[in-house]
Amino acid sequence: MGSEINERLIKRIVFDPEFKLDRICWVLDAVCPVCQEPLEVVFDDRPSEIEIIEAEQIPCDECLGQAEKDEVMDAMIKELFDRKK
């Protein structure tokens, strides 16, 4: 792995609310590809370089939620136009 990735990938103790206990995980400091806000990507095991590259392409929850809303809105608009035909 490149040294840049190694600097952004660290082991941390992360609280898991599902199991209500702390876990040791790998955390990658990244940025959202849409809004450029910093975010942390958590991995259970040390990720491969390909997993890191893929994780860096996933937007933050807020941008992902907005994209889903946009898709729903686009589908509704399309349905309305199809009804008028």
Secondary structure, 3 states (H helix, E strand, C coil): CCHHHHHHEEEEEEEECCCCEEEEEEEEEEECCCCCCEEEEEECCCCCHHHHHHHCCCCCHHHHHHHHHHHHHHHHHHHHHHHHC
